[in-house]
Amino acid sequence: MFNDAGTPEGTGVSTDDHGWQRGSFTGNKNDRVVIETTGTSGEFTWLLGYFFMRDVLSAGEFISVVSFVLLVGATPTSFTARLYNVSGTYKWRLWNVTADTQVGSDSAAQTVGSTLLVNLRIDQDGDQLDLFVGGSNVLSASQSMTTGSATMSGTTEGGAATDAAFWSAWCLYVDATDTLNEAHYPEMRLIHPDGEGAHADYEISGGGAAVYTSWDDLIAEGDPDDDTTWNAGQDATEEETSTFTTHAMTNAITALAVLHKLRQDQASKTVVHGAIISDGTTDKTVSYGSEDIGETYVVREAIFHTPPDGGSWDQTNEIDALEAGHRRDAGSEALNIRVTALGVVVVALGTTNLAPPDPPAATGRRRLMGQVS
């Protein structure tokens, strides 16, 4: 995940690369953490993730843990699932942000201070919202909506008088027949470049062939080093990939996200670019389109819902053998695209509880580029 400005957020992670996105706000600041906001055609949309609140809200303060947009008739309408301090007791509320009104009633009193599994289900065909916390249905409410209109994001935003910090990690799932339930758990792991891939067109900072160590900044508790080391695509059509570390996923793999931190070396020019993955035999790309990135580093995230061969994700063939990287396409103007950091997040869903541990204190946090949708 990354915030609206496209910059990486500090996160607390364990040594096995569980990911936590940290957000904070003061007053009504919106420090939004976007995963992927995607129009859907399914009848059921799930946002599954983990939420942890270390700081304490005062009476009347709240945090919007999950945000989503629905078409109500023809009008895009924003909603959130908020955690409120109601006269000293924490309760969940579903909220119509556009109308600034509550949808339904308060939940029962809630316990906070530990990692919570939070699953929000939008039943688009049945005009129903259901919020599950720790596998229990804490809120249900009727809400008219246009089928196929849901867009969703995990957020940390709200209203607090003092600086408050919260952590979250999310994934999005759409299911026309609602095969998921409140007992499904998201499993997410960050993996890192660890060798040279088959595509080798880019150049390293200072000249010469690109190397994977120029964009592996997210390991060893590192921060992206921006212009210190990078790999750059310069010519009309070029690709650069690296091999990756792996992690044996327990639940069924559903998607992966390729994350880049990059910039142009000239402003006011246009590039056509995207992400590339490979299983060693077949390549697959997701385009970021044509854009003027500018000379300030930004983060881009490409979601791959299916592997290069078009089938189902396979641990051995698509994760253990994964190559991933960046692609510069024809139509780009003459300039360099500098990629300073690269990571991949693998997402699985299933009934095995692999919740991340509570995030560490503020000291010693590693910086990640994102989680996944």
N, C-alpha and C positions, 0 to 999 in steps of 0.2 A: 504494500500500500504506500501511497504517497499523498502529500497534501495538495491543495488546489494549485499551489505555485509550482508543483512538480519537483519539489526538493525532498531528499531523503529525510526520514524522521528517526530520531534515536529510539532504539528498541532494546529491551532486555531479552537476552536469549540464553538458553542453557548450552552446555558444551556439545550436545548432539543436534544443535541447530533447530530447535523449536523456535518459532518466530513470534515476537510480540511487537505490535505497533504501539508506540507511545504517543499520546496526544495530550494537550493541556489547554486550558482556557482561563481567562480572567474576565469577569463580567459576562457579557453575552457574546464574546468572541467565538466565531465558528472556526475551529481548527479541524477541518473535515478530512477524513481519511478515505479516499476513494479506492475501491477495488476495481470493479468493472461495472459500468452502468449500461445494461444491455436490455433492449426491448425483447420481449418474449412472446411466444405464441402458445406456450403450454398453459394448461388450466391450473397448475399448481407451481408456485415459485417458493423456494426455500432459501433463506439466508441462515447458514449454520456457522457458529463460531464460538469463540471464548472471550470472556470479558473479565477484567480484574480492576477493582477500584481500591487503591491504597489510601488515598486522601479521603477525608470525611466532609460530607456536605452539611451545611447548616440548614436549619428548618426553612422550607420554602424553596431551596435550591434543587436543581435537577441536572442530569446529564442525558442527552439523547444518544442511546446506545446503538440503535438501528434506525436508519432513515431510508425511506422509499418513496417513489412517486407513482401515483395511479391516475389514469384518466377517469374522472367522474363525469359521465356524459362525454362531452368533448373538451373538458377543462383539465389540464394537468394539475394535479393536487398533491402537495407534499405531506407526508406523514412521518411520524417517528414513534418508536417505543422508548419511553423515557423512564428513568429511575429517579424518583422523587424522594426527598426527605419531607414527609408529611407529618408535621408536628412532632418530629423526633423519631418517626418510624419510616423505614424505607419501603416504598411501594412502587409497582410498575403502573404506568399509564400509557395507553395508546392515544396519540395526539394528532389532530388535523392541524398542521402548521399553517397552511394557507388560510384557513378560517380562524385559527387560534382557538380551537375548541377541543375538548376531550371527546374521544370516541369510546363509548361504553363507560364502565366504572373502574374504580381502583382495584388492584390485586390485593390479596391478603398481605400481611406484613412479611418482609423478606429479610434474609440474612445475607450480609455482604462481608467482604474482607478475605475472600478466597476466590479461586478461579471458578467461574460459572460457565457452564455450557448453556448458550442462548440460541434457540432455534425459532425463527419466525416463519410461519407458513401463511402464504396468501393464496386463498382458494378463489381464483378469479371467476370460475363458473358459478360457485356458490355464494359469491359476495360475502366472504367470511375471512376474518383475520384471527389467527391463533398464535399466541406467544407461549413457548415452552421454556422453562428454566430448570436445568438439572433433570430433564425428563418429565417434569410435571407441567400440565397446562395451567398457567397462572392467569391468563387473560384470554377471553374470546369476545369478539364484537362483530356485529353485522356492519358491512360497509359496501354500498353499491359501487361498482367499478365496471369499466369496459374490458371485456376479456382480451388478453394479449397485450395489456398496457403496462405491466409492472416493470419498473426499473428500481434498482436497489443499490445501496452502498452501506458499508460499515463506517460509522463516524464516531468521533469524540467531540461533542459540542454541547453547549448548554448554557446555563446561567448560574454563575457562582461569584460570590463577592471577593474571594481570594484565589490565587493561582492554584488550580487543582489538576492533578495528573491521573490519567487512566490508561489502561492497556487493552488492546483488542486484537483479534486475529480472525479473519472471516473467509468463507467461500460461498459461492452462489450455485444453486442447483435448480434446474427447471425440469418438471416431470409431468407429462400429460395424464398419467394414470395414478399419480401419487403413491409411488412404491416406497418412498421414504417415510419415516415416522420420527417421533420425538426422541427415539432411542438411537438414532444414527449420529455418528461422531465424525467430525472432520479431522483428518490427519494431514499435517503440512510439514515439509522439510525443505530447507534451503540447501542446494548443492552448488559446488564451486568449480571453476575451470581448473584442470590439473594437467593439461598437456595440449600439444598442437593437434588441430583437426585437419580434415582432408582439404578444406577450402583455405587457401593461403594467399590472398590477394592484397591485404592491407599492409601498411608500413608502420613501423614503430616511431615514436617521437624521437627526433634527431636523425631519422633516416634508417634504412635497412628493413629487413623482413619483420613483420609483426610477430610478437611472442605472447603466449597466454598470460604470462606474469604481468603484462602491462594492464590487464583488466581483471585481475583476481583480488581486488582491494577489499572485498567483503569478508575474507577469512582472517583468522588470527586476531579477532577483535579490532579489525582495521576500519578506517574511514576511507571512502573514495578520495584519492589524492589529486583529483582534477588534472591540472596541466603538468604534473610531475611525470606521470607515465600514462600513455594512451596508445591505442591502435587507430589508424585513420584510413578511411576509404577515400581515394582521390580521383579515380577514373570513372568512366561512364557506367560500367556494370562490374561490380566487384563483390566478393563474399569472403568472410573470414569466420572460421569456426574453431572451437576448442573442444577437446574431450572434457568430461566432467567426473567429479567424485560421484558416488552413488549412495543411496540409502535404501535398505530393504523395507518397502512399505508393507504394512500388515493388512490394511483394508484395500478395497478395490480402487485402483488408480482411475481418476476421472478427468484430470486435466493437468497441464503444467503451464507456468508463466515464465517467459523469458523477459528479464529486466535489464534495461540499459540506462546508464547515465552518460549523456553525450552533449555535444554542442558543435556548431559550425565555427570555422575560423574566419568567416566573413559574415557581416550582417546584411540584411536586405537582399538575400538571395534565396533561391528555392532548391530544396533537395527532395528526391523521391527515395524512400528507404524503408527498411522493415527488419523483422527478425527472421532467422532461419534456424531450423532444427534438422537433424539427420539421424537415421538409424544405421548409417554406414553403407546403405544401399540406395535409399530413397530420401530425397530432400523435401521439406515442406516449408513454406514461407507465410508469414502474416505481414501485410503491408501497413506501415504507418501513414501511407499516402504521400502527397506532395505538400510540403510545408516549409516555412521559414523558421527554423529552430532558433536562430539568433546566436549570439556569442556567449550567452550565459548557460551553464550546464543545467539540463533538465533531465527528468526521468521519463522513460517510455516503457510501457508494459504491453506485451503481446500474449494473448491467451490462446493456447492450442488445445482444443477440445478433443481432437482425435490425433493419433500418431501419423507419421508420414505414410504408412502403408494403408491408411484409411480404415483399419480394423479397430480392435480394442487394444488398450494400453497393455503392454507386456513388460514385466519387470526386467527380464533378461535382454530382450531385443530393443526396447525403447528407452529404458532408464539406465541400465548398466552400460549399454553401448551408445548412450546419447552423445551427440555433438550438437552444440548450439552456438549462435553468434549473431553477426549483424550483416546486412546486405544493403549495398548502395545500388540503385537502379538507374537505368537510362532515363533521361529527362532532367537529371540533376544539373544545376549550373556548376561551373568550374570552381570548386572549393574543396576543402577537406571536411569530412565528418569525423570528429574526434570522439572515440568511445573510451571513456576512462574506467568504467566499471561494468561488470557483467555478472549476472546470477540467474539461477533457475530455481523456482519453487515448484515442488511436486505436491499434488493434492490427491488425497484418497478419501473415500467415504465408506463407512461400514458400521458394524455393530460392536466393534472392539474399541473400548474407551482408551484412547491415547492422548488424553488432554495434556497440554503442556504444563509444567510445574509453574507455581506462582512466579511471576517475574522478579528479578532481583531488585535491590534498591538502586537509586539513581546512579551510583558510582559503578564504573566498570561496564557500562552498557556498550555493546557492540552496535554499530550502525548497519542496518539492513536497508535494502531498497524496497522491499515490499513483501506482501503476502499475495494472495491469489483469489481469483474469481472463477 
